[in-house]
Amino acid sequence: MDFLSLVLIAVGLAMDAFAVSICKGLAMKRPGPKAIIVVGLWFGFFQALMPLIGYYLGSSFYDYISDYDHWIAFILLAAIGLNMIREALSGEEEGVDDSIGFRTMLVLAVATSIDALAVGISLAMTGDDIVSSALLIGIVTFLISAVGVKIGSVFGDRFGQKAELVGGVILIIIGLKILLEHLGFL
């Protein structure tokens, strides 16, 4: 596969992580460089890891989970989105540490990288170098996610709890989009 095609695949895979990163930025008052890097690293790492897993486990594993991978992504994103909405409506202040905590980021990173598993399987069939491909996907996702956090924080700083409410709704919409695409409605 040529480099441009791989970059386009990487950008496409990063779009869910970008949208979720914007939501994370919305929830943060003023994320510092550390928070931006942490979010980028979570999404970048898992977007790089999933193609490796898909590549090495092959299509038989994908056939096993393909019937319900969209449900997993939907449930994870909807749960996080509903929690964000609950927090926004309760008026509780959530600190940056909570919004980029281990459990939250693990769930979001896995949920947004499930499609990358299928990409790994397809890369195995093309015979492309999986290590350099996964590395490129991870780097692109890291950069796009970091930018997403910054974009979200600009709006979050201006709109506060309403922005967190919108962020929760966006996560639920992303989950629904994944579910409806896999069910053939979109």
LINJO-V29660 format. One record per run of one state. SS is the DSSP state (hx for helix, st for strand, lp for the rest). FROM is the first residue (numbers start at 0). TO is the last residue. Records with the same first field share a line. If there is no record, write none. Layout:
SS = FROM-TO + FROM-TO
This chain:
lp = 0-1 + 27-31 + 65-67 + 90-94 + 99-100 + 126-128 + 182-185
hx = 2-26 + 32-64 + 68-89 + 95-98 + 101-125 + 129-181
